[in-house]
Amino acid sequence: MSEAHPIIIIGAGMAGLACANWLHRAGRPVLVLEAADAVGGRVRTDVTPDGFRLDRGFQILLTDYPEARRMFDYGALNLKTFRSGAVIRLADGRETTLENPLKAPLTAFTALASPIGTLKDKLLIAKLVAEIQSQSATQLLAQPAVSTLNFLRRYGWSEQIINNFFRPFFGGVYLDRELSTASNFFEFVFQQFVRGEAAVPALGIQQLPEQLASRLPPGTIRLHTPVAAILEGGRAVRLATGEILSAATTVIATDGPAATHLLGTDLPLVATPEARTTTCTYFATDGPAPSHGPRLLHLNASSNARVHNVAFPSEVSTALAPAGHGLVSVSTHGKTGLTDAALTDHLRPELVAWFGPTAATWRHLRTYTINEALPVYAPGQPVQQDLKLTDTLFQCGDWVSYPSLNAALGTGRQVAEAILAS
C-alpha cells in the first residue's frame, strides 16, 4: 500500500467521519470527499433566518450505543435528554401518559385496567428486560430473527399492547409500523432504551458529525466535491470536475444507491437494501409549545393517522427555538404521495383534534422528506455485509449493516481497523 497517497473516504456522513477519525488517530493520511455543503450526511441541522434549529427529520441519540460511547465526548455535546416515557393517543381518541415501560414495566402502567396492555403484558416486558440484561449487543444481533411482529406474538403479548405501544413506539424507531423489521434488531433497540437515555445535543443533531470533523486536520474534508467514479479498483477516484485523485485505498461511505452508482459494473457488486421514507413537518408556536407531557415523545396509535409521532424539541433544548417560541416536530412514516402543502393540510385537523384549537395557529416552518432515511433490515438479512471489496476498496455505513447510528459508526471503525491491519 502506497504511503505517498492518502486513504480517500467518499462521504462525510457518520460512517465516513468515524473511519477518518480512527485512521487519523493511527497516523494515516486521510482525505474525505463530500458532495454536500456540510458534513453529516443524513445527520444535519438547518438554522432558519428567525433562529429555529431544525434537524432534517426527527432524530435522537441513544446514549448507550457502544460505538457512540467510544466515539463522542458527551459532555462537550451538552446532551439534553427526553424524559423516559411517552404520551400515547389511542385509536379512540383517549390519551394516556406512562413512564417508560421498558425500564419499569411493573409500575409504568397506572392501573391493571390500563388501556395500553394487560397484567400479563407487563410481566412479559419485565421478563424480556431480565433476559436481555445479561447479553451484549453483539449477542443480541447475532440471534436468528423473525419479524418483530411475529416475535411479539410468539412471546405472548396481546394485540392490545402491540397496537397501542409497540407499533407506535418501535414503528417510530425504525419507520416501520407494520413491524416487519428483524426481531434481533428489536431486541438490540429494546436493550438500548432500557440501559440508556434518548438525547439530542443542545444545538441539534448535526453537533455529532461536527464534533468528529473538528478532530481532523484542516484540509482533510473537501466539501462540494462529488465523486463520479472509482478507478483502478480503489487506487484512484475521478471527481465530477474530471480531476483524478490517487489513493492508497478508497472507502465508500455513501448511502446504498450512491455506492451502487460508484461501483458501476467493473467492481464487486454489493447488496443495496431498500430504504424507508419518513417526512418531518416542523411548526412554530407563539409561546411554549402545548405538549401533554414535558419532554415526552407523543405517539399516535391510530392506524389511519397521518400524524404518527409528535415531539416538542424546544422543551428538551431551549436553544432549538428563539426566545418566546416553541418548536413542534411531526413525523409521518412512509411515502405519502402528497405535496408538502397538501400534507400540512392533512396534518392540521389531526393536530387540532389532539392538541386543541391552538394547533390551527401553528406556523408551518419547513417539511423534510427523507427518502433514504433508514435501510430496511428484514429477517434473514446478514447483520453485516463484507466490508472489504478488494485489497484497496472498502465499504461502510448502516446500509451494509443494520439501520442505526451505532452501525454507521461501528462499520467505519471496523474498516479503519482492517486497513491498518493490511
SVG drawing of the C-alpha trace seen along z (x, -y; Angstrom):
<svg xmlns="http://www.w3.org/2000/svg" viewBox="-63 -36 68 54">
<polyline fill="none" stroke="black" stroke-width="0.4" points="0.0,0.0 1.5,-3.3 2.1,-5.8 2.5,-8.6 -1.2,-8.8 -4.0,-9.3 -6.8,-7.0 -9.7,-8.5 -13.1,-8.3 -16.1,-9.1 -18.8,-10.6 -18.6,-12.7 -21.6,-11.1 -21.2,-9.3 -19.6,-6.2 -17.0,-8.1 -16.2,-10.5 -15.8,-7.6 -13.4,-5.8 -11.4,-9.0 -11.1,-9.6 -9.8,-6.1 -7.3,-6.3 -6.1,-9.8 -5.6,-8.6 -3.3,-5.9 -1.3,-8.5 -2.6,-7.6 -3.2,-10.4 -6.8,-10.7 -8.8,-12.7 -12.6,-12.9 -14.6,-13.9 -18.2,-15.1 -20.6,-16.3 -22.8,-18.3 -22.2,-21.7 -21.5,-20.4 -20.6,-17.2 -23.2,-14.8 -25.0,-13.0 -28.5,-12.4 -27.4,-13.8 -27.9,-17.5 -29.4,-20.6 -30.6,-23.7 -31.0,-27.2 -33.9,-29.3 -33.5,-33.1 -35.6,-33.6 -33.4,-31.2 -35.2,-27.8 -32.8,-24.9 -34.4,-22.1 -32.9,-18.6 -33.5,-17.0 -36.0,-14.5 -36.7,-13.8 -33.5,-12.1 -32.2,-11.1 -29.0,-9.7 -29.4,-6.6 -26.7,-7.2 -25.8,-3.6 -24.9,-2.8 -21.5,-1.1 -20.0,-2.8 -21.3,-6.2 -19.7,-5.9 -16.4,-5.1 -16.6,-8.0 -18.3,-11.0 -17.5,-13.4 -20.9,-13.6 -20.0,-16.4 -18.9,-18.6 -22.1,-17.9 -24.1,-19.3 -26.7,-16.5 -30.3,-17.2 -32.5,-14.2 -36.1,-13.3 -38.0,-12.0 -38.2,-8.3 -41.8,-7.6 -44.4,-8.6 -47.8,-10.1 -49.9,-7.8 -53.1,-8.8 -55.2,-5.7 -57.3,-4.9 -60.5,-6.0 -59.0,-9.4 -58.3,-8.7 -54.8,-9.6 -52.6,-8.0 -49.2,-9.0 -46.8,-6.4 -43.4,-6.2 -41.0,-4.1 -42.4,-0.6 -39.1,0.8 -37.4,-0.4 -40.1,0.1 -42.7,2.4 -44.5,3.3 -45.1,-0.3 -45.3,-2.1 -49.0,-1.3 -51.0,-3.3 -53.6,-0.6 -54.4,3.0 -57.1,1.8 -54.6,-0.4 -55.7,-0.7 -52.1,-0.1 -51.9,3.6 -52.8,6.3 -51.1,7.5 -49.6,10.4 -48.2,7.8 -46.5,6.0 -45.0,9.3 -43.7,10.2 -42.0,6.8 -40.3,7.5 -39.3,10.9 -37.6,9.6 -35.9,6.8 -34.3,9.5 -33.4,11.7 -31.5,9.0 -29.6,7.6 -27.1,10.4 -26.4,10.3 -24.2,8.0 -25.4,6.0 -23.3,8.3 -25.0,11.4 -28.5,9.9 -27.8,9.0 -26.3,12.5 -29.6,14.3 -31.8,15.9 -34.6,13.5 -38.2,13.4 -40.2,10.3 -40.7,8.1 -44.5,8.7 -44.1,12.4 -41.6,12.2 -44.1,10.2 -46.9,12.5 -44.8,15.7 -43.6,14.1 -47.2,13.9 -48.0,10.2 -51.6,9.2 -52.8,7.4 -53.8,4.6 -50.2,3.8 -48.9,4.5 -51.2,1.9 -51.2,-0.6 -47.5,-0.6 -45.2,1.5 -46.4,0.3 -46.3,-3.5 -43.1,-3.3 -40.9,-0.8 -42.6,-1.6 -41.3,-5.1 -37.8,-4.0 -37.3,-2.1 -40.0,-3.7 -42.0,-0.5 -45.4,-0.4 -46.0,3.0 -43.2,4.3 -41.6,6.3 -38.1,5.4 -36.0,8.3 -36.5,9.3 -32.8,9.3 -32.7,5.6 -35.8,5.1 -34.1,6.8 -31.0,4.7 -33.0,1.4 -35.1,2.6 -31.9,3.1 -30.7,-0.4 -33.8,-2.0 -33.5,0.0 -29.9,-0.9 -29.6,-4.4 -31.3,-7.7 -32.8,-9.3 -30.9,-12.5 -30.1,-15.3 -27.2,-17.8 -28.3,-21.2 -27.7,-22.8 -29.2,-20.0 -28.2,-16.6 -25.5,-18.0 -23.3,-18.6 -22.5,-14.8 -20.7,-14.9 -19.3,-18.4 -17.6,-17.0 -16.0,-14.2 -15.0,-16.6 -13.4,-19.0 -10.9,-16.3 -9.4,-16.0 -6.6,-18.2 -7.6,-21.3 -8.0,-20.4 -8.9,-16.7 -12.5,-17.2 -13.3,-18.7 -17.0,-19.8 -18.8,-20.4 -16.7,-17.6 -18.8,-14.9 -17.1,-11.8 -18.0,-10.5 -16.2,-7.1 -13.8,-4.8 -10.8,-3.9 -8.2,-1.1 -10.1,0.9 -9.8,-1.8 -6.4,-3.2 -7.9,-6.4 -11.1,-8.3 -12.4,-10.7 -14.3,-13.8 -17.3,-15.3 -15.0,-18.0 -12.8,-15.4 -9.9,-15.7 -8.3,-12.4 -7.0,-11.8 -4.7,-8.9 -5.4,-6.9 -3.7,-4.3 -7.1,-2.8 -10.7,-4.0 -13.5,-3.7 -17.1,-4.1 -19.1,-5.7 -22.1,-7.0 -25.7,-5.7 -26.6,-2.5 -27.8,-3.9 -24.8,-6.2 -22.5,-3.3 -24.1,-1.2 -23.7,-4.0 -20.0,-4.5 -19.2,-0.8 -20.6,-0.5 -20.1,2.8 -16.4,3.3 -16.2,3.6 -17.7,6.0 -21.5,5.9 -22.9,5.1 -26.4,5.8 -28.2,2.5 -31.2,2.9 -34.4,0.9 -34.8,-2.1 -37.6,-3.5 -39.0,-7.0 -40.1,-9.5 -41.4,-13.0 -40.9,-15.5 -43.0,-18.6 -42.0,-21.5 -44.3,-24.1 -43.5,-27.2 -45.7,-28.3 -46.1,-31.6 -45.2,-30.9 -44.3,-27.4 -45.5,-24.5 -48.6,-22.9 -47.3,-19.4 -49.3,-17.0 -46.2,-15.9 -43.0,-18.0 -40.0,-16.3 -42.0,-13.3 -42.5,-11.7 -46.1,-11.8 -47.1,-8.6 -50.3,-8.1 -51.7,-4.5 -54.3,-5.2 -53.6,-3.1 -55.1,-5.6 -53.5,-8.8 -51.0,-11.0 -49.6,-12.2 -47.6,-9.3 -45.3,-10.8 -45.1,-14.3 -42.2,-15.8 -41.6,-19.3 -37.8,-19.7 -37.6,-23.1 -38.8,-21.6 -35.8,-19.4 -33.4,-22.1 -34.4,-25.8 -31.7,-26.6 -33.6,-25.0 -36.2,-27.8 -35.9,-31.6 -37.0,-33.1 -40.7,-33.3 -41.5,-30.5 -41.8,-26.7 -40.9,-24.1 -43.1,-21.2 -41.9,-18.2 -44.5,-15.9 -43.3,-12.7 -45.2,-10.8 -43.6,-7.5 -43.7,-6.0 -44.4,-7.6 -47.3,-10.0 -47.8,-10.8 -48.7,-14.4 -47.1,-17.7 -45.7,-19.5 -48.7,-21.8 -51.2,-19.0 -49.6,-17.0 -49.7,-20.0 -53.4,-20.4 -54.0,-16.8 -51.9,-17.1 -53.7,-20.2 -57.1,-18.8 -55.4,-15.8 -53.2,-18.1 -56.2,-20.2 -58.1,-17.1 -55.1,-16.1 -53.8,-19.4 -56.7,-21.7 -57.7,-24.8 -54.3,-26.4 -52.8,-23.8 -54.6,-25.6 -52.4,-28.7 -49.1,-26.9 -46.9,-28.4 -45.5,-25.9 -41.7,-26.2 -40.4,-23.5 -41.1,-20.0 -38.3,-17.4 -39.0,-14.2 -36.1,-11.8 -36.4,-9.1 -33.3,-7.1 -34.0,-7.6 -33.2,-4.1 -32.3,-0.9 -34.7,1.9 -33.5,4.7 -35.5,7.8 -35.4,11.3 -32.7,13.3 -30.5,10.3 -26.9,10.6 -26.1,8.4 -23.3,7.1 -22.1,7.4 -18.5,7.9 -16.7,4.5 -13.7,5.4 -14.5,5.5 -10.9,5.7 -7.5,5.2 -7.8,1.4 -11.6,0.9 -13.9,1.0 -17.4,0.0 -19.1,-1.2 -22.3,-2.6 -25.6,-1.4 -26.8,-0.3 -24.2,2.5 -25.3,3.5 -28.5,2.7 -30.3,-0.7 -28.7,-2.8 -26.1,-5.3 -24.4,-2.6 -23.9,-0.5 -22.7,-3.5 -20.0,-4.3 -19.1,-0.6 -18.6,0.2 -16.5,-2.9 -14.3,-1.8 -14.0,1.8 -13.0,0.6 -10.3,-1.6 -9.0,1.4 -9.0,3.6 -7.0,1.0 -4.5,0.6 -4.0,4.3 -3.3,4.8"/>
</svg>
